[in-house]
C-alpha cells in the first residue's frame, strides 16, 4: 500500500444520517441523502451500525407504543453513510 492509499483510508469516516421530516413524522418526498442531516460521526462502519441499530430499535419500540413523532420515524430510517459517498456531493 502506498502512502497515498494509507492517507485516503485514514480520512474515511462514517456519518449516522437522518432524513428531514415534515410535520407529524411524514418523510419529505424524495429527499436526497445530501439533504439529510448528520446525527453523529464515527471512525468505523461497525461503530456507526451499532449506534444505528440501537436507535432503530428504540424507534420501532416507540412506534409500536403509538408514537408518531418525527424523531421516532427518523430513528427507524436512519442510515450509515460513508463520508466519501458520492451521493453526499449532489
C-alpha positions in Angstrom: 0.0 0.0 0.0 1.4 3.4 -0.9 1.4 6.4 1.4 -1.3 8.0 -0.7 -3.6 5.0 -0.2 -2.9 4.9 3.6 -3.8 8.6 3.8 -7.0 8.1 1.9 -8.1 5.2 4.2 -7.5 7.2 7.3 -9.7 10.0 6.0 -12.7 7.7 5.5 -15.3 8.0 8.2 -19.0 7.3 8.6 -22.0 9.5 9.3 -25.2 8.4 11.0 -27.7 10.4 9.0 -31.4 11.0 9.3 -33.8 12.4 6.7 -35.6 15.7 7.1 -39.2 15.1 8.1 -42.4 17.1 7.6 -44.8 17.8 10.5 -46.3 14.7 12.1 -43.4 12.4 11.0 -44.0 12.2 7.3 -40.8 12.0 5.3 -40.4 14.7 2.7 -40.8 13.1 -0.7 -37.6 12.1 -2.5 -35.2 13.9 -0.2 -31.7 13.2 -1.4 -29.2 11.9 1.1 -27.2 15.1 0.6 -30.1 16.9 2.2 -30.3 14.6 5.3 -28.7 15.8 8.4 -25.7 14.3 10.2 -26.7 13.0 13.7 -23.2 11.8 14.6 -19.8 10.9 13.1 -17.9 7.7 13.5 -14.4 6.3 12.6 -15.7 2.9 11.5 -18.8 1.4 9.8 -19.1 -1.0 12.7 -19.4 1.8 15.3 -22.0 3.6 13.1 -24.1 0.4 12.5 -24.1 -0.4 16.2 -25.5 3.1 17.0 -27.9 2.9 14.1 -29.2 -0.4 15.3 -29.8 0.9 18.9 -31.7 4.0 17.5 -33.7 1.9 15.1 -34.8 -0.5 17.9 -35.8 2.5 20.1 -37.7 4.0 17.2 -39.5 0.7 16.5 -40.5 0.2 20.1 -41.8 3.8 20.4 -43.7 3.4 17.2 -45.3 0.2 18.5 -46.4 2.1 21.6 -48.1 4.7 19.3 -45.5 7.4 19.0 -45.7 9.1 15.6 -43.2 11.9 16.5 -40.7 12.9 13.8 -37.8 11.7 16.0 -39.3 8.2 16.2 -39.6 7.9 12.4 -36.1 9.3 11.9 -34.6 6.7 14.2 -36.2 3.9 12.3 -35.0 5.1 8.9 -31.5 6.4 9.9 -28.6 5.2 7.8 -24.9 5.0 8.0 -23.2 6.7 5.1 -19.5 6.8 4.3 -18.0 10.2 4.3 -16.8 9.7 0.7 -20.2 8.6 -0.6 -20.8 10.4 -3.9 -24.5 11.0 -3.0 -23.4 13.5 -0.4 -21.9 15.8 -3.1 -25.1 16.0 -5.1 
